[in-house]
Each structure stands twice: as structure tokens, then as C-alpha cells.
């Protein structure tokens, strides 16, 4: 398949997945707020700041807003088109991705994404954010889920599908680490480390991942150890990091045709190594290293995998350099791609 | 109330009614069905077809609209019907025309016999804006230059078809022809069953067969691609649509590289050789090393690969000279010169401003004439004499005197009309017809074409850029 198409499919799904995860995160935390008895503005700041930080968005937020109150944060992350990583921006970007490769998508799939986009642009959507936020986030989640469902039931399981899956797994794994990482930014209290962040926060993280039910049937008590174990190491839960990387590794090998357990390019090497590492690690290793440091390490590897996929399948550096006698123009095509890549990546800078 | 009640053909040639209230026999079943619908029912079905367009995103791009909304190409649900005998005539005439045009292009890019014999004055061709002297002597696959032609047809007051112009570069609109049919099938499935309407769905297959036919590589399955300027082009929907219907890749300039005079596309598994390019980019932008240096849409080195015969282009480079409205003037002569036949389809009478006698006539009759720039399309660069103001006429007079080579003039042809839904009632509106002619191992014309309709009352301008819409076109068995 065309390199450009592979790249676009990958970003299309990452953008949808990102919007989906953001809507979960905001929705859950907004409801979590309701459990706190009284919050002055200082405590509100303490509540929202970690969320912005874990997403790596403090700088972008501060340039646009003075006050990290609930309504500002919600606007910033939901329908503020000045924020290229808001839900509305992600959906618009995904829809733009889809538009450029419409010939590759089923009509139903396009229609689904198009209508989700039209929703984010509607007055209904801005009205809901004000008056009934859970309904807004539900519509986004429903739209994203339908999109993925339609993709799963209308797309051939060919290379295009693998690139879609690669984008989805990578984005999903990344967001799970960011949900977990929120705890690292919570203000430390005098209480002991395990209770702060407390049960409420760990519950919120599970719910952000839609993992409550699955977690309960697996473990009984909500604890830091239990949640970290489940969301990083569960071999069965579809948003656990292990699950995502397992799928990612499988898709990468399907694309290249290389047997699993071996590698033919850097993305496969890093993904395989990471998978083996996760397979043979335990929660103890995580806490020994420190949760924040561990998650940070994972995010760096996810980024490296993404960059290597781009190098291998989109830029084809060795094949481009041996190609044509028009070096300038080739350089500019490559530069163009890199520019697009940076545009898509720009707000994924690491905290 | 029946929606056709009180319909008035208004003294024009009407596609559905022979005289006032007298339906043409082949339209009678259609009229019966439609007239039995209540207005409410009719509007419901119209809405159903429009919804189809919106949901499918069959839209024009509207630039700089930050709400990102796209516009649908206005679609009128009353079809235009062409009986079998009329279609036979069109088919024969258009086939004759595309064959002659291709012989002409081959000739002027090789021996130039027609110029040597003085049938067409040499200066007209060599001064044509889109003539490409650098391609003289270059052989193109199967000697075909115009592979896809969209010749615009109009019907005059007496019901005669005239050729208005030939679009031999990258004619667009075929996707609307196909989607109009899909939409109408949804809106009026019951009408369709009974009338014997010929299907149009062979178009993508014919197009692909033609691309295969011109492949320079015979030993392998040819790799065909559609080259688009990108998703911001107003016809991007069509590019995607046709590529998908043909099952070929749609590529942008940056997806292609030229290496040792072969063209390759960049894929996730390395470079793949490309044999045939259905290009939807004009000559000017296709190769920045040869044509416009500032173009970022094209493929550097493509022309070298093309000259070397390693890749085929549809349409070929240099066909724009056939779109020139001055060249158009000479097409009937080409038919006689190359084929020894009388032209089956007449041109609209045309005056060349660069011929002294014609110029005199044009300048003396500007308020009665339509003046057109030789190389504009989309309804731009036109003067509609009868509806123009004095100032507009004087502006054109100056332009014509300054550059007579660039202007032709024609008497106003009163285009035929077709009943059309106009915000509350069925009224007559002027139409034209763009059939799509494909020239591969044989000439194929999909039965029908894109009927464009001037939605503005009284207007003769059907271009979508000027407020036109379209209709489904039914060719009967």
C-alpha cells in the first residue's frame, strides 16, 4: 500500500482513539469532583493541574487560559479548536485524514466519522458541554466506538487494517500510561503514599479505562498495587499496556511478514523487546523503579516505535536516497512528510 | 395538486413536451408516474436523494470555510430523457469526432500534414496556448492522445444537437453522472422498473480497460494509478470515487518518484513500478522540471519517463490544443480531411475574431453574440451579449481588439429546456449535456452523460461554478 496512505490511516485512528480517551478522562474526573465535599479554587487547581500535566499540555493550557478551573479545563480539552489536541480538534484531524484517503474507506466508515465530526461542530455539542457534559462525552465515546466497530466489520484484514490497529494500540497504550501517571502529579499529603492518591483516584483511573467491571471480576480490592498490576500487566484487558503491545507487535509482524520473536526493522525490535520486558516483569519492578519513572520510560519507547514505523514504512530512507536524479524535489517530499508528522505529533511532547 | 399542472414550455424546445401540454410519447410513462405524486411525496423523495449526497459526502470543497462544511452539487430529481434514436446519432457523431481529433493531434505532433495542406492555418495551431512543440515527434501508446473526452452538447430550438466545445484535457463530472443515477434509483425506484433506462455503471470498467490498453508494459498486469493534485482540489471527490470504482491507487505527486526514466510509487514495501497514469492534473503542473517550476503537485522527471515510452498518460500531454476554441472551429474540417466523411454533429456557427471579415461582423454585432475566450472554461471569460450592459460590451470590445487570436463569437443558441423543480413548482430550465467518450481499443460512450441545468430562471449558463446543477440522464433502450 502507498506509504502516504499507511501514514494517514495510522493517524486517523490515533486521532479518534485520542478523542475517545480524552472524553473518558474528562468525564470521569468531572464526576469524581462531585465526590469531594468542598473545593476552593486552590483545591480545584490541585485537582485539574495533574490531569493537564499528565497529558503534557501545561504549556499549551497556560498560553490560552489564566485560571485552571473546571470550566476552563473542560473547554480546553473538549471543544477548544485552538488546542490542537482537544477532542474537537482530534476529530476534525481524523476526519481530514479520512477525507484524503476516502477511496480506502468503506462508505459506512466515512459516514460515521463524518457525522461524529458534524456533531463536534454543532451547536448541540456546545450546548451539551455547558448543560449536560456526561451526555456530550457519551456521544463522543459512542461515536468513536461505532467508528471502530464499523471499521472492524467493514474492512478487509489487510495491510490497511494492520496500520489502523497499530495506530490504535499505540495510542491506547500511551493513554493508559497517562491515566496512571496522573497520580504522580497529585499533591503529596502527610498521609502515607498508598492512600494518597486514595481509593477515589484509583477508581477514577479504572473508570477512565472503562475497566471497573473487568477489574472487579479479577481482583476484589481497589489498591494502588492492584490497579497498576491490572492496567499494565493484564494479558486479557484490552486497554492494558501488555495487551496493547502484544497486539501491536503482532500487527507489525503481519505487515513485514517477519515471524514473531524475530525482527526485520527497528520498530519490530523495540516493540518485541518491550513486550518481552513486560512479559517478564512484575508490579514489584514497577514500584522499585518508581511508577512515574516507569511510565515515562514506556512513553519514550512508544514514541520511538512510532518514529521507527514512520522511518521504515513512510520515509523509506535507503530506497529514497538510491532513487532519482532530482535530489531537491525528493528532499522536499520527505520534508513535507516530516512536517506533517510533526504537525500530528506536535502536542505529544513528553512532560 | 399534480406537480406538472400548469407547466409551460414557453416556446422553447422542451425535452419532455412537444407543444404546450403535449407530452413526447417516450416521456409519457415518466410523466404519468411523476405527476401522480403529491407535492409532499415528491419533496420527500427529493429530500431522500439529497440526503444520499450529503451522507456520501458527494460535495464540492468550499475553500476557507472554517466550519468545514462542503456544498453538495445541486441535483434536480426530474430526469432528462433521451430516446434511443437520438442517442444513436450522438454516439455515431461523437465517435467520429474523437477519432478525428486524435488523428489531428497525432498529425500536428508529427508530420503536420493538415497544416502543410493549408486546411488549418499554421499560425493558429503554433500560437495555441496549449500547443506543446517540445512533444513533436514523441510517440504515445497506441497513438491515442485524448482518451477521455467530455464534449459539451446542446440542443437548439429545432431540436438539433450541436457540439459546443470539446474537453480533451481532464474533463470532470463522470462521478456525478454515476452518483446521480444512484441517488435517483433511491428516490424513484418504482419509476425505474418500467421505462427501459440503460444502465451507466460500465463507466469505471470501460475506463480501466482503456488504461490497460495503453500500458507500455505488455508482459505483466499493468499498474495503473490516478494522479490527483490532492484533497483540496475541488474535484477530489471525483478522483477518489473513480479510483475506488476502478480499484486503482489514487496518488499525489509526492507518492511518485522517477528513477532511470521509470516511474515508481512509494509503498510500504518499497518502490512499485507504475505503467499508466490517469492524470487529473493539467500539463502545466505535471512536471516542474519541464513546465511550471513552482508546481509542487507534479512529479519531477515524469516527462522524461513519458518521452522514453516507459509510462502512459491519459490524457496525453499537449491535448489542450484541441480544447482551444479556435481549434474547435476547425473540427468539422478535420473530420472531412482525415475521415472523408461529413460531420454527423454540427458545431455551433462560430466566428473567429482573428479573421478580418469575422472580426468586423463580431464588433458590429456584439449585443447579439456570445463571446468566449479561446482557452477559458467553467463559464469564465465570457460575454453574453444580449444580457450584458453597455459597459461590459465595451470592455470586451477592447479585449477582442487587443488580442483577437484569443476570442471567438457565436450566436446565442437558445438551449433546450427540461422540466425542473424550482422551489415550489416545476418550471422549464435550460440544459446541456456532457457525454463521456472513452477511446481505448475501441470507442465507448456510456449511455447518458452529465446533464447540467441552469437553475437560475432564464439563465443559459449551466456551469456549476455559475450556479448550475445537474440531472440524471436517461437513455432509453
Interface residues (C-beta under 8 A of the other chain):
Chain A: X1 X2 X3 X4 X5 X6 X92 X96 X99 X100 X102 X103 X104 X107 X110 X111 X114 X117 X121 X159 X255 X313 X314 X316 X319 X320 X323 X324 X325 X326 X329 X330 X332 X333 X336 X337
Chain B: X55 X56 X57 X67 X68 X230 X231 X236 X237 X240 X241 X243 X244 X249 X250 X251 X252 X253 X254 X255 X257 X258 X259 X264 X265 X266 X267 X268 X270 X271 X288 X289 X296 X300 X301
